Amino acid sequence: MDDYQQIRQRHQNEDKEKRPLLGEYENDNKYDKPIKEKESKGFLNNKPDLAIAGVFLILGLFTRYFQISKSNIVVWDEAHFGGFASQYLKREFYFDVHPPLGKMLIALAGYLAGYDGHWGWESAATFPENLNYVRMRLFCATFGAFIVPLAYLTACELKFPRKICILIGLMVLLENGLIVISKFVLLDPILIFFTSLSFFCLTKFHNQREKPFSKSWFLWLFLTGVSIGCVTSVKWVGLFAVALVGLHTIWELWDYLGDMNMPMTTYIGHWLARIVCLIIIPISVYAFNFYLHFTILSKSGKGDAQMSSLFQAGLEGIDLSQNPLNIAYNSKVTLKNSGYGGGLLHSHIQRYPAGSEQQQVTCYHHKDSNNDWYIKKPWNSEQVPDDKIEYLKDGDIIKLVHVQTTRNLHSHNVKAPVTSYMNEVSCYGNSTLGDSNDHWKVEIVDDIKTKKPENVRALLTRFRLRHVNTGCLLRSHNVNLPHWGFKQAEVACDKDKKAENQANNIWNVERHWNSLMEPAPKSIYKSKFINDFIDLNVAMWTSNNALVPDPDKEPDQLVSQAWQWPLALVGIRMCSWSDKTVKYYMMGNPFIWWFAFAAILSLGVFSLFYILRRQRKITYAWEKNEWFEYCYRGLITFLGWALHYLPFYIMGRVLYLHHYFPTIYFGIFVLGFMIDHISFFFKRVPIIHNIIVLTVGGIIVISFLFFSKLTYGFTGPSSSVKNREWLSSWHMATSSD
């Protein structure tokens, strides 16, 4: 037995006297806590709890599976995620703002259902007979069902009394929002499952504190890392679960640092174990999902343009591998901006409505002939004959001629249309008309395959295009032109000398045509996984931040604000509201949401009261370990709620009600904690606590049944649910779509 175990054993044998919770402590240690916790229940060893969890699983499957085939049309975001499943099954690359794990699981559901990926998943479209949509929905609903026993088992690991554990399981079972979100082909049941799994594994690991470095300790630490890796691989809101685990880890390591009897080698061991299991393992899980994503999506698809040119060259069905390697004068090229998610340099016949009123130049993510440019010598130089090859080198002065309109890429001291502190970029003149404002200097930045390239090379060489007369740099960025520019990305000329190395000011040749030159060796156009991984994640981040509220696209009845969620002030119509349609209304069980929010407020009031009493040295007789358990259980459940809720107040992106669903999962635990805590005041009259538990449980059941018509779908006039429209903001009883 090492020194650390000996000191633990000595403390465990101390006299277990009662101490005042908020009064004086021995050695004035205000962080004093019990050394020995209650014995942790061995997982899969407690038969009554496993039996109850099994019952909850059966009930969870029933509540999620019930009438799952009632609507045979594409409901709500099934249009998105069913479509992504199609891309996986066809192996065609696509782009989305969410990580791939959840969508790959939905694709697996489609594969198991015999779906071949060749259907459009148009919103409100009727499913074809050869698409077993019910099996795909059952797959997602199963994830939603497993949340229920996980909630019960997590409550057991938090050492709640069994009746509180059952109440928590009952609330998760009968939470209308969690049910309706689980009944369709969506990411959310998968997300909430891995969120609940992460919380369960964390509580299991916490309960191994008295057995550090044992097999069970390592097992649950490892599984915690795997689960947070999985939840982050479904949606980035899974990072909130990572934050919860991170704060718990910081608290533990800080606590151990204060244990002067712990050998430093043991303390370092705690650090190393957590670095491996809670940092390296989750990152590996996350990266592995992207490796699978890239491996499966091996064909060219709709999302190609979001990725680097070199990545696209490796996709089947795209001819970038036919590019001649070295760029030459008279070559026809497309130019891709190196900014993450950057588009292709583009022009069209439409003109700017103000400024120079010359032909517009933009960046465009779709491939068409308006992206094509010829590379020519400047006006004051003799042009290269069509049957000769002269390679493009660093420092060369060139003209870029738009193939479709024969106009020259041009800039001048005119303000850009949106970013007014930059210069406008336009197309001007023709093959005989132009001036020195058409001249651009090529400045090589780097090359993927070689440190000092002699020539500009397709896909591999990155370069700047500096306007010769003004010194500004050709730039594109995440600023869209108004409707007159078709919402395409603005192209401007950046005068900021400090911005030379910004990715938005750097370009590469993507497509290259020259009949005088042979294609490059196939082996040279191969991207590295780490580069593709970073590129895609930054593009996801950029696109996610661009999801700002747009009144023209998002009806008021769909979007919501974070402050509306805790009081269940809003709901969502998930489909058409016509009389003939099976209608689903997404809303939570209002009493669960209201009770949970009241519990959050009560927890704050109670905790402040106890802290003030302790500061005033007022004694309050609790058992020795009760203050520690109050702090741990109250704090871990509250942090779960707060970390999954409060960040939405600082997000600029568009918000929907279902973003609150992982939060209400933790809110249910806070509610269970506060109901359990109330029992402290009724130790001598336990029947009062039983009455409280039964009353809350009864209200939850009645509320679920009352609103179940909206959860499981109804037909006929919406006026039939008028009696359920308790709040004017719910909008469930009017017939307009």
C-alpha positions in Angstrom: 0.0 0.0 0.0 1.5 3.3 -1.0 1.6 6.5 1.1 -1.5 7.9 -0.6 -3.6 4.8 0.2 -2.3 4.8 3.8 -3.5 8.3 4.4 -6.8 7.5 2.9 -7.2 4.5 5.2 -6.2 6.6 8.2 -8.9 9.1 7.4 -11.5 6.4 6.9 -10.8 5.1 10.4 -11.4 8.4 12.0 -14.2 9.0 14.4 -17.3 9.7 12.3 -18.7 12.5 14.5 -21.3 14.9 13.2 -20.0 18.4 12.3 -21.9 21.6 11.7 -22.3 22.1 8.0 -21.8 25.9 8.0 -20.0 26.5 11.3 -16.4 25.9 12.4 -14.3 23.1 10.9 -11.3 21.5 12.3 -8.2 23.4 11.3 -10.5 26.0 9.8 -10.6 24.1 6.5 -13.6 25.4 4.7 -13.1 22.8 2.0 -13.2 19.9 4.4 -15.1 17.0 2.9 -15.6 13.3 3.6 -12.7 11.2 2.6 -14.7 8.0 2.3 -17.8 8.2 0.1 -20.6 5.8 0.0 -19.7 2.5 -1.6 -20.2 2.8 -5.3 -22.7 0.4 -6.8 -21.0 -1.9 -9.2 -22.2 -1.4 -12.7 -24.2 -4.5 -13.8 -24.1 -5.8 -10.2 -27.2 -4.1 -8.7 -30.1 -6.2 -9.8 -33.0 -4.0 -8.7 -31.5 -1.0 -10.4 -30.8 -3.0 -13.6 -34.3 -4.4 -13.5 -35.8 -0.9 -13.2 -33.5 0.4 -16.0 -34.7 -2.5 -18.1 -38.3 -1.5 -17.5 -37.5 2.1 -18.4 -35.8 0.9 -21.6 -39.0 -1.0 -22.6 -41.1 2.0 -21.8 -38.7 4.3 -23.7 -38.9 2.1 -26.8 -42.7 2.1 -26.6 -43.1 5.8 -26.2 -40.6 6.5 -29.1 -41.8 3.7 -31.4 -45.5 4.3 -30.9 -47.2 5.4 -34.1 -43.9 6.2 -35.7 -45.2 5.3 -39.2 -48.3 7.6 -38.9 -46.9 10.2 -41.2 -45.6 8.9 -44.5 -44.1 12.2 -45.7 -40.7 13.9 -45.0 -41.1 15.8 -41.8 -39.1 18.8 -40.8 -35.3 18.4 -41.0 -35.6 14.8 -42.3 -35.2 16.6 -45.6 -31.6 17.6 -44.6 -30.4 14.5 -42.8 -32.1 12.0 -45.1 -30.4 13.8 -47.9 -27.0 13.5 -46.3 -27.6 9.8 -45.8 -28.2 9.6 -49.5 -24.8 11.2 -50.2 -23.1 8.6 -48.0 -24.9 5.8 -49.7 -23.9 7.2 -53.2 -20.5 8.0 -51.8 -20.7 11.6 -53.2 -18.9 14.3 -51.3 -21.1 17.0 -49.6 -20.6 19.9 -47.2 -22.5 20.5 -44.0 -21.8 22.5 -40.8 -22.1 19.4 -38.5 -19.4 16.8 -37.9 -20.1 13.4 -39.6 -20.8 10.8 -36.9 -24.5 11.3 -36.5 -25.0 11.5 -40.3 -23.0 8.4 -40.9 -25.2 6.6 -38.4 -28.3 7.7 -40.2 -26.7 6.5 -43.4 -26.1 3.2 -41.7 -29.8 3.2 -40.8 -30.6 3.7 -44.5 -28.3 0.9 -45.5 -29.9 -1.5 -43.0 -33.3 -0.4 -44.4 -32.2 -1.4 -47.9 -32.1 2.2 -49.1 -29.8 2.9 -52.1 -29.5 6.7 -51.7 -31.4 7.5 -54.9 -34.2 9.6 -53.7 -34.4 13.4 -53.2 -35.8 13.7 -49.6 -37.7 16.8 -50.6 -39.5 18.5 -47.8 -43.1 17.2 -47.3 -42.6 14.7 -50.1 -44.4 11.3 -49.8 -41.9 8.5 -49.2 -41.7 6.0 -52.1 -42.8 2.4 -51.5 -39.3 1.1 -51.9 -37.9 3.3 -49.1 -38.4 1.7 -45.7 -38.5 5.1 -43.9 -40.1 3.4 -40.8 -36.9 1.4 -40.2 -34.8 4.5 -40.5 -37.0 6.3 -38.0 -36.9 3.3 -35.6 -33.1 3.4 -35.7 -33.0 7.0 -34.6 -35.8 6.4 -32.1 -33.8 3.7 -30.4 -31.1 6.2 -29.5 -33.9 8.4 -28.0 -35.2 5.4 -26.0 -31.8 4.6 -24.5 -31.7 8.0 -23.0 -34.3 7.0 -20.5 -32.5 4.1 -18.7 -29.3 6.1 -18.9 -31.0 8.9 -17.0 -32.1 6.5 -14.3 -28.7 4.8 -14.0 -27.0 8.3 -13.8 -29.3 9.3 -11.0 -28.3 6.1 -9.2 -24.6 7.0 -9.6 -25.4 10.4 -8.2 -26.6 8.5 -5.1 -30.1 9.8 -5.2 -32.7 7.8 -3.3 -34.4 5.2 -5.6 -37.7 7.0 -5.7 -35.9 10.2 -6.9 -34.1 8.0 -9.5 -37.4 6.7 -10.7 -38.9 10.2 -10.8 -36.0 11.4 -13.0 -36.3 8.4 -15.3 -40.1 9.1 -15.5 -39.5 12.7 -16.4 -37.1 11.8 -19.2 -39.5 9.1 -20.4 -42.5 11.5 -20.6 -40.7 14.6 -21.8 -42.8 15.4 -24.9 -40.0 17.3 -26.7 -37.5 14.4 -26.3 -40.1 12.0 -27.6 -41.1 13.9 -30.7 -37.5 14.7 -31.7 -36.7 11.0 -31.5 -39.5 9.9 -33.8 -37.9 11.2 -37.0 -34.7 10.8 -39.0 -32.7 13.5 -37.2 -29.4 14.1 -35.5 -30.9 15.2 -32.2 -31.7 11.8 -30.6 -28.2 10.7 -31.4 -26.8 13.9 -29.9 -28.8 13.7 -26.7 -27.9 10.0 -26.4 -24.2 10.7 -26.4 -24.7 13.7 -24.1 -26.4 11.5 -21.6 -23.8 8.7 -22.1 -21.1 11.3 -21.4 -22.8 12.4 -18.2 -23.3 8.8 -17.1 -19.7 7.8 -17.7 -18.5 10.9 -15.8 -20.6 10.0 -12.8 -19.3 6.4 -12.9 -15.7 7.7 -13.1 -16.3 10.1 -10.2 -17.5 7.2 -8.0 -14.1 5.4 -8.5 -12.3 8.2 -6.6 -11.4 5.8 -3.8 -9.9 3.3 -6.2 -7.5 5.4 -8.4 -5.7 3.6 -11.2 -7.8 0.5 -10.7 -9.2 -1.3 -13.7 -12.7 0.2 -13.2 -11.2 3.7 -12.7 -9.3 3.4 -16.0 -12.4 1.9 -17.7 -14.7 4.7 -16.9 -12.1 7.4 -17.5 -11.5 5.9 -20.9 -15.3 5.6 -21.7 -15.8 9.2 -20.6 -13.2 10.2 -23.2 -14.8 8.1 -25.9 -18.3 9.4 -25.2 -17.3 13.1 -25.3 -15.4 12.3 -28.5 -18.6 10.9 -29.9 -20.9 13.7 -28.8 -18.6 16.2 -30.3 -18.6 14.2 -33.5 -22.3 14.5 -33.8 -22.7 18.3 -33.3 -20.4 20.9 -31.9 -22.8 21.7 -29.1 -21.3 18.5 -27.7 -18.4 20.7 -26.7 -20.6 21.8 -23.8 -20.4 18.2 -22.5 -16.6 18.4 -23.0 -16.6 21.6 -20.9 -18.5 19.8 -18.1 -16.0 17.0 -18.0 -13.2 19.6 -18.2 -14.4 21.5 -15.2 -14.8 18.3 -13.2 -11.3 17.4 -14.1 -9.9 20.7 -13.1 -11.7 20.5 -9.7 -10.3 17.0 -9.1 -6.7 17.9 -10.0 -6.9 21.0 -7.9 -8.3 18.9 -5.0 -5.5 16.4 -5.3 -2.9 19.2 -5.5 -3.9 20.2 -1.9 -3.4 16.7 -0.6 0.1 17.0 0.9 0.2 13.3 1.5 -0.1 12.4 -2.1 3.2 11.5 -3.7 4.1 13.8 -6.6 4.5 10.7 -8.9 0.9 9.8 -8.1 -0.3 13.3 -8.8 1.6 13.3 -12.2 0.0 10.0 -12.9 -3.5 11.5 -12.5 -2.5 14.2 -15.0 -1.1 11.8 -17.5 -4.1 9.5 -17.3 -6.5 12.4 -17.9 -4.4 13.8 -20.8 -4.5 10.5 -22.6 -8.2 9.6 -21.8 -9.8 13.1 -21.9 -7.7 14.8 -24.5 -6.0 12.4 -26.8 -8.8 9.8 -26.9 -11.6 12.3 -27.7 -9.5 14.0 -30.4 -8.7 10.7 -31.9 -12.4 9.6 -31.9 -13.3 13.0 -33.5 -10.5 12.8 -36.2 -11.3 9.1 -36.9 -14.9 10.0 -37.8 -13.6 12.5 -40.3 -11.3 9.8 -41.7 -14.3 7.6 -42.2 -16.1 10.6 -43.7 -13.4 11.2 -46.3 -13.0 7.5 -47.0 -16.7 6.9 -47.7 -17.3 10.1 -49.7 -14.8 9.3 -52.4 -16.7 10.7 -55.4 -17.3 14.2 -56.6 -20.4 15.8 -55.2 -22.2 19.0 -54.4 -19.7 20.0 -51.6 -16.5 19.9 -53.6 -16.0 23.7 -53.8 -15.8 24.0 -50.0 -12.6 22.0 -50.0 -9.1 22.7 -51.3 -8.3 22.2 -54.9 -5.9 19.4 -54.0 -8.5 17.5 -52.1 -10.9 17.8 -55.0 -8.2 16.3 -57.3 -8.5 13.0 -55.3 -12.2 12.6 -55.8 -13.6 10.2 -58.4 -15.4 11.8 -61.3 -13.5 15.1 -61.3 -10.8 15.7 -63.9 -8.4 17.9 -61.9 -5.9 15.0 -62.1 -5.7 15.8 -65.8 -4.2 19.2 -65.1 -0.9 19.9 -66.6 1.5 20.7 -63.8 3.2 23.9 -64.7 1.1 27.0 -65.6 1.9 28.7 -68.8 0.9 31.8 -70.7 -2.2 31.3 -72.8 -3.4 28.6 -70.4 -7.0 28.6 -69.4 -7.4 28.4 -65.6 -9.8 28.7 -62.7 -8.5 30.5 -59.6 -9.6 29.4 -56.1 -9.3 31.6 -53.1 -7.3 29.9 -50.3 -9.5 31.3 -47.6 -11.4 28.5 -45.8 -14.4 27.7 -47.9 -13.1 30.1 -50.5 -14.8 30.2 -53.9 -13.7 30.5 -57.5 -12.8 33.9 -59.1 -15.9 34.6 -61.2 -17.4 37.3 -63.5 -20.6 37.8 -65.4 -22.1 40.3 -67.7 -24.0 42.2 -65.0 -22.5 45.5 -63.9 -22.1 47.2 -60.5 -25.0 49.5 -59.9 -22.6 52.2 -58.5 -18.9 53.0 -58.4 -17.3 52.4 -61.8 -20.4 50.6 -63.1 -18.1 48.1 -64.8 -18.6 44.4 -65.0 -19.0 42.6 -61.7 -16.2 40.3 -60.3 -17.2 37.9 -57.5 -16.3 34.6 -55.9 -18.6 31.7 -56.7 -18.7 28.2 -55.2 -20.4 26.5 -58.1 -18.5 25.5 -61.2 -19.4 27.1 -64.5 -17.7 28.6 -67.5 -17.9 32.1 -66.0 -15.0 31.0 -63.7 -12.6 30.6 -66.6 -9.7 33.0 -67.3 -6.8 33.2 -69.8 -3.3 34.1 -68.6 -1.8 36.7 -70.9 1.2 39.0 -71.0 0.7 42.6 -70.0 -0.2 45.3 -72.5 3.3 46.5 -73.1 4.8 43.1 -73.8 4.7 40.9 -76.8 2.2 38.0 -76.4 3.4 34.4 -76.4 2.4 32.6 -79.6 -0.3 30.0 -79.3 2.1 27.2 -80.3 4.8 28.1 -77.8 5.1 27.3 -74.1 6.4 29.9 -71.6 5.9 29.1 -67.9 4.5 31.5 -65.4 7.1 32.4 -62.7 7.3 34.3 -59.5 7.3 38.1 -60.1 5.7 37.9 -63.5 3.3 40.7 -64.5 0.2 39.3 -66.2 -3.3 40.1 -67.4 -6.3 37.8 -66.6 -8.8 37.8 -69.4 -12.3 36.6 -68.7 -13.0 33.8 -71.2 -16.8 34.4 -71.6 -16.7 38.2 -72.0 -13.1 38.8 -73.1 -12.8 41.6 -70.5 -9.7 42.1 -68.4 -9.5 41.7 -64.6 -9.2 45.3 -63.5 -8.8 47.5 -60.3 -8.6 51.2 -59.6 -9.0 53.8 -56.8 -12.8 53.3 -56.5 -14.4 52.0 -53.3 -15.5 48.4 -53.3 -19.3 48.0 -53.2 -19.5 46.6 -49.7 -16.1 46.8 -48.0 -15.6 50.4 -48.8 -12.1 50.7 -47.3 -10.9 48.4 -50.1 -10.7 49.1 -53.8 -13.2 47.8 -56.3 -12.3 44.9 -58.6 -14.1 44.8 -62.0 -13.7 43.5 -65.5 -13.0 46.2 -68.1 -12.0 46.5 -71.8 -11.4 43.7 -74.3 -8.7 42.2 -76.3 -7.8 45.6 -77.8 -8.9 48.0 -75.2 -7.3 48.3 -71.8 -4.7 50.0 -69.6 -2.1 49.3 -66.9 -4.9 48.9 -64.3 -5.3 45.5 -65.9 -1.8 44.4 -64.7 -1.2 42.0 -61.7 2.0 40.8 -60.3 2.3 37.1 -59.3 4.0 36.6 -55.9 4.5 33.0 -54.9 3.8 32.3 -51.2 4.5 28.6 -51.0 4.1 25.2 -52.6 2.8 22.0 -51.0 5.4 19.7 -52.6 8.6 21.9 -52.8 10.1 24.7 -50.8 11.3 26.8 -53.8 9.2 26.2 -56.9 10.6 27.7 -60.1 7.1 27.9 -61.7 3.5 28.4 -60.6 2.1 24.9 -60.5 -1.6 23.8 -60.7 -3.2 22.9 -57.3 0.2 23.0 -55.5 1.4 26.6 -55.6 -0.2 29.4 -53.6 0.3 32.9 -54.7 -0.8 36.5 -54.3 -2.0 38.7 -57.1 -0.8 42.3 -56.4 -2.3 45.1 -58.4 0.7 46.8 -60.1 -0.5 50.4 -60.0 -2.0 50.6 -56.5 -0.1 47.8 -54.7 -3.3 46.3 -53.3 -4.0 42.5 -53.2 -6.8 40.6 -54.9 -9.0 39.4 -52.1 -12.2 37.5 -51.5 -13.8 37.0 -48.1 -17.0 36.0 -46.3 -18.9 39.2 -47.3 -21.7 38.7 -49.7 -22.9 41.2 -52.3 -26.6 42.3 -52.2 -29.2 40.8 -54.4 -27.8 42.7 -57.5 -24.7 40.6 -57.1 -26.7 37.4 -56.6 -25.5 37.1 -53.0 -22.1 35.9 -54.3 -18.9 36.7 -52.3 -17.4 40.1 -52.8 -14.0 40.4 -54.5 -12.0 43.5 -53.6 -8.5 44.8 -53.6 -7.0 44.9 -50.1 -4.7 47.9 -49.3 -3.7 46.7 -45.9 0.0 45.9 -46.0 -0.3 43.8 -42.8 -2.8 41.4 -44.5 -0.4 40.0 -47.0 -0.3 36.5 -45.5 -4.0 36.2 -44.8 -5.5 33.3 -46.6 -8.2 35.4 -48.2 -5.5 37.3 -50.1 -3.9 34.1 -51.4 -5.0 32.0 -54.5 -4.2 28.8 -56.3 -4.9 27.5 -59.8 -7.6 24.8 -59.6 -8.4 23.8 -63.2 -5.8 24.1 -65.9 -6.2 23.5 -69.6 -3.4 23.7 -72.1 -3.4 21.5 -75.2 0.4 21.8 -75.6 1.1 20.1 -72.2 0.7 16.6 -70.8 -1.2 15.9 -67.5 0.8 15.8 -64.4 1.7 12.4 -62.8 -1.3 11.2 -60.8 0.8 10.7 -57.7 1.6 14.4 -57.3 -2.0 15.5 -56.7 -2.7 13.9 -53.4 -3.7 15.8 -50.3 -2.8 15.0 -46.7 -5.5 14.0 -44.2 -4.5 16.5 -41.6 -4.8 19.4 -44.1 -8.2 18.2 -45.3 -9.3 17.7 -41.7 -8.4 21.3 -40.8 -9.8 22.8 -44.0 -13.2 21.1 -43.5 -13.4 22.1 -39.8 -12.6 25.7 -40.4 -15.0 25.8 -43.3 -17.7 24.3 -41.0 -16.9 27.0 -38.4 -17.1 29.8 -41.0 -20.4 28.5 -42.4 -21.9 27.9 -39.0 -21.2 31.5 -38.0 -22.9 32.6 -41.2 -26.2 31.1 -40.1 -27.6 34.3 -38.8 -31.3 35.0 -38.6 -32.8 36.0 -42.0 -36.5 37.1 -41.8 -36.8 36.3 -45.6 -35.9 32.6 -45.0 -36.9 31.9 -41.4 -40.5 32.3 -40.5 -41.0 33.8 -37.0 -42.8 30.7 -35.9 -39.7 28.6 -36.4 -36.9 30.6 -34.9 -36.8 31.6 -31.2 -34.6 33.2 -28.6 -32.8 31.5 -25.7 -34.7 33.5 -23.0 -37.9 31.9 -24.3 -36.9 28.3 -23.7 -36.8 27.7 -19.9 -40.5 28.8 -19.5 -41.6 26.9 -22.6 -42.8 30.0 -24.3 -42.5 28.7 -27.8 -43.1 25.6 -29.9 -42.4 24.6 -33.5 -44.7 23.3 -36.2 -42.8 20.5 -37.7 -44.8 20.2 -41.0 -47.6 21.7 -43.0 -50.6 22.7 -40.9 -53.3 21.8 -43.4 -56.3 19.7 -42.3 -55.2 16.6 -44.3 -51.6 16.5 -43.0 -50.5 14.6 -39.9 -49.4 17.5 -37.8 -46.6 17.4 -35.2 -46.0 20.2 -32.7 -42.6 20.3 -31.1 -42.9 21.4 -27.5 -41.7 20.2 -24.1 -43.8 18.8 -21.3 -44.5 22.3 -19.9 -44.6 21.2 -16.3 -41.2 19.6 -16.5 -39.7 22.7 -18.0 -41.4 25.0 -15.5 -40.5 22.8 -12.5 -36.9 22.5 -13.8 -36.5 26.3 -14.1 -38.0 26.8 -10.6 -35.5 24.2 -9.3 -32.6 26.1 -10.9 -33.7 29.3 -9.2 -34.3 27.5 -5.9 -30.9 25.9 -6.0 -29.3 29.4 -6.3 -31.4 30.7 -3.4 -30.7 27.7 -1.2 -27.0 27.7 -1.9 -26.7 31.4 -1.2 -28.5 31.0 2.0 -26.2 28.2 3.2 -23.0 30.1 2.2 -24.2 33.2 4.1 -24.9 31.1 7.2 -21.5 29.5 7.0 -19.8 32.9 6.5 -21.6 34.1 9.7 -20.4 31.0 11.5 -23.9 29.9 12.2 -24.0 26.2 12.9 -26.3 23.9 11.1 -26.3 20.2 12.0 -25.8 18.0 8.9 -24.1 14.7 8.5 -20.3 14.9 7.9 -20.6 14.1 4.2 -23.8 15.9 3.4 -22.2 19.3 2.6 -19.8 17.7 0.1 -22.6 15.7 -1.6 -24.8 18.8 -1.7 -22.0 20.7 -3.4 -21.1 17.9 -5.8 -24.5 16.8 -6.9 -25.9 20.3 -7.0 -22.9 21.8 -8.8 -22.5 19.0 -11.4 -26.1 19.0 -12.4 -26.4 22.8 -12.4 -23.2 23.1 -14.5 -24.6 20.6 -17.0 -27.6 22.8 -17.3 -25.7 26.1 -17.4 -23.0 25.0 -19.9 -25.6 23.7 -22.3 -27.8 26.8 -22.0 -26.0 30.0 -21.3 -23.7 29.9 -24.4 -26.7 30.5 -26.6 -27.0 34.0 -25.3 -23.7 34.9 -27.0 -24.2 33.0 -30.2 -25.0 35.1 -33.3 -26.4 32.2 -35.3 -30.1 31.4 -35.8 -31.7 29.5 -32.8 -34.4 26.9 -32.6 -36.3 25.3 -29.7 -34.6 21.9 -30.1 -31.3 23.5 -29.1 -32.6 23.5 -25.6 -33.2 19.7 -25.4 -29.8 18.7 -24.1 -30.2 21.5 -21.5 -33.6 20.2 -20.2 -32.0 16.8 -19.8 -29.7 18.3 -17.1 -32.6 20.5 -15.8 -34.4 17.3 -15.0 -31.5 16.2 -12.8 -31.5 19.6 -11.0 -35.2 19.2 -10.4 -34.6 15.7 -9.0 -31.8 17.0 -6.8 -34.0 19.8 -5.3 -36.9 17.5 -4.6 -34.4 15.1 -2.9 -32.9 18.0 -1.0 -36.3 19.1 0.3 -36.5 15.7 2.1 -33.8 17.0 4.4 -36.4 19.2 6.1 -38.8 16.3 6.5 -36.5 13.7 8.0 -39.0 13.1 10.8 -42.0 13.0 8.5 -40.9 11.1 5.4 -44.5 10.8 4.1 -44.4 14.4 3.2 -41.5 13.8 0.9 -43.3 10.8 -0.6 -46.3 13.0 -1.3 -44.2 15.6 -3.0 -42.6 12.9 -5.3 -46.0 11.4 -6.1 -47.6 14.7 -6.8 -44.8 15.8 -9.1 -44.9 12.4 -10.9 -48.6 12.6 -11.2 -48.6 16.0 -12.7 -45.9 15.0 -15.2 -47.9 11.9 -16.3 -51.2 13.9 -16.7 -49.4 16.7 -18.6 -47.7 14.2 -21.0 -51.1 12.5 -21.7 -52.8 15.9 -22.3 -50.2 17.1 -24.8 -49.5 13.6 -26.4 -51.8 14.4 -29.3 -49.3 17.0 -30.5 -46.4 14.7 -29.9 -47.8 11.7 -31.7 -49.4 13.6 -34.5 -53.0 14.5 -35.3 -55.1 15.1 -38.4 -58.1 17.3 -39.0 -58.5 21.0 -38.2 -56.0 22.5 -35.9 -58.8 24.1 -34.0 -59.2 20.7 -32.3 -56.2 21.4 -30.1 -57.3 24.9 -29.2 -57.7 23.8 -25.6 -54.0 22.9 -25.5 -52.9 26.4 -26.6 -52.3 27.7 -23.1 -50.0 30.4 -24.2 -50.7 32.7 -27.2 -47.1 32.2 -28.4 -47.6 28.5 -29.0 -49.4 29.0 -32.4 -50.8 25.4 -32.6 -54.5 26.1 -33.1 -54.5 28.3 -36.2 -54.8 26.8 -39.7 -52.4 29.0 -41.7 -49.1 27.4 -42.6 
